[in-house]
Amino acid sequence: MTGRVEALLPSAEPVRFLTDGGAAVRGKRPYPVPDPELLRRAHRAMVVGRRFDAQATALTKQGRLAVYPSSHGQEACQVGSVLALEDGDWYFPTYRESMALVTRGIDPVEVLSLLRGDAHCGYDPVRHHTAPQCTPLATQTVHAAGVAYAERRKGTGRVALACVGDGATSEGDFHEALNFAAVFKAPVVFLVQNNQYAISVPLERQTAAPSLAHKGIGYGVRSERVDGNDPVAVLAVLAAAVEHARAGHGPFLVEALTYRLESHTNADDASRYRTDAEADEWRGRDPIARLERYLRRRGHLTDADVAAASAEAEEFAARLRDRMNADPELVPLGMFEHVYGTPTPQLDEQRAQLRAEIEAEEALS
Ligand SMILES: Cc1ncc(C[n+]2csc(CCOP(=O)(O)OP(=O)(O)O)c2C)c(N)n1
């Protein structure tokens, strides 16, 4: 029994490959070091992702976006979770994962549709193997476990990765998903981005567990903790987690310790519940700066590479700004589409009512 529990337990300290300053941590590596080419890709994606995030925040101030939950500071988790997957694998994001979806190659305007106020998710979830961004906390973990189980039954070798925040680990759905996935060996990775706060609720008011990763143990789920601002460690741990799931060993829970540098959304004011000193301490663990220093020291990244990433990021942001400045074409009746495979009589009735109202208004104008 003891041996079985030990096999599931996270490391005593969160897994780290890099110091805060970007030097390699000495000692034995608990997981293989990711390939330098993958790390270079991660660097570029984080630079573009951070610029995208800043542009999206600016769009809220210009009234072009209704709401935006920033992931500034969480770049290693956003990019790392996507790069750990293959194209056919499934991704189950929350509202905070816009940066990750852009990294997955989804059109940024489509990514921002929901946050602009559209009734639909913007992109085609089936084509991208990416569920709609989920606002109800943790409900998508159940969907992820179900889809992963279906893939297992079909023998496709595909896995699902579901993102949640620290607050969402208190939701019943999270626990149901862990239990189901463990019992039925669903190939799903649960990534908890522990950014320390659920809006204004700090972690110590959220859980009495030794860590969020420990929550997997009771369900029989292999669990690990990682420094979520260390991109090398995040990629290494997630690669192992995905491999574990793909090889048929069942689910894997990763808790990544990170920090959201901005407020919860543009509608929140983080200075009301946390100090500048705390945020500054986390700024000192900047994932982009850490990876950049590490790769430069090893000769894997040059000034020209860094300049090219930054130019690509500027172009990305400028294109997004231009496209978001155009007013979207509103199709009110479109909100009844894609609600159910077969519409219910109630839905048909509502659609007919709205159509009649639109026609009556048009007749008056
Ligand atoms: C089921 C449910 N309850 C409450 C909310 C309101 N709510 C939105 S975000 C949030 C905090 C979530 O924090 P966390 O899970 O840590 O994720 P983070 O926003 O930090 O990424 C809450 C309580 C919700 N969206 N869904």
The ligand as a Tripos MOL2 file, in Angstrom:
@<TRIPOS>MOLECULE
LIG
   26    27     1     0     0
SMALL
NO_CHARGES

@<TRIPOS>ATOM
      1 C1        -18.9720   27.3400  -11.0820 C.3       1 LIG1
      2 C2        -18.4700   28.7620  -10.9720 C.ar      1 LIG1
      3 N1        -18.5010   29.3950   -9.7860 N.ar      1 LIG1
      4 C3        -18.0690   30.6830   -9.6800 C.ar      1 LIG1
      5 C4        -17.6090   31.3440  -10.7840 C.ar      1 LIG1
      6 C5        -17.1430   32.7920  -10.6790 C.3       1 LIG1
      7 N2        -15.6860   32.8650  -10.8780 N.ar      1 LIG1
      8 C6        -15.1660   33.2190  -12.0730 C.ar      1 LIG1
      9 S1        -13.5130   33.1870  -12.0650 S.2       1 LIG1
     10 C7        -13.4350   32.7050  -10.4510 C.ar      1 LIG1
     11 C8        -12.1050   32.4590   -9.7860 C.3       1 LIG1
     12 C9        -11.3640   31.3210  -10.4140 C.3       1 LIG1
     13 O1        -10.0760   31.2010   -9.9060 O.3       1 LIG1
     14 P1         -9.0780   30.0710  -10.3540 P.3       1 LIG1
     15 O2         -9.7810   28.7740  -10.5410 O.co2     1 LIG1
     16 O3         -7.9310   30.0890   -9.4230 O.co2     1 LIG1
     17 O4         -8.6170   30.5160  -11.8160 O.3       1 LIG1
     18 P2         -7.8790   31.8380  -12.3040 P.3       1 LIG1
     19 O5         -8.9780   32.8250  -12.6360 O.co2     1 LIG1
     20 O6         -6.9820   32.2910  -11.2110 O.co2     1 LIG1
     21 O7         -7.1420   31.4450  -13.5240 O.co2     1 LIG1
     22 C10       -14.7270   32.5900   -9.9260 C.ar      1 LIG1
     23 C11       -15.0350   32.2140   -8.5310 C.3       1 LIG1
     24 C12       -17.6070   30.6520  -12.0140 C.ar      1 LIG1
     25 N3        -17.1520   31.2060  -13.1400 N.pl3     1 LIG1
     26 N4        -18.0370   29.3660  -12.0810 N.ar      1 LIG1
@<TRIPOS>BOND
     1     1     2 1
     2     2     3 ar
     3     2    26 ar
     4     3     4 ar
     5     4     5 ar
     6     5     6 1
     7     5    24 ar
     8     6     7 1
     9     7     8 ar
    10     7    22 ar
    11     8     9 ar
    12     9    10 ar
    13    10    11 1
    14    10    22 ar
    15    11    12 1
    16    12    13 1
    17    13    14 1
    18    14    15 2
    19    14    16 1
    20    14    17 1
    21    17    18 1
    22    18    19 2
    23    18    20 1
    24    18    21 1
    25    22    23 1
    26    24    25 1
    27    24    26 ar
@<TRIPOS>SUBSTRUCTURE
     1 LIG1         1 GROUP 0 **** ****
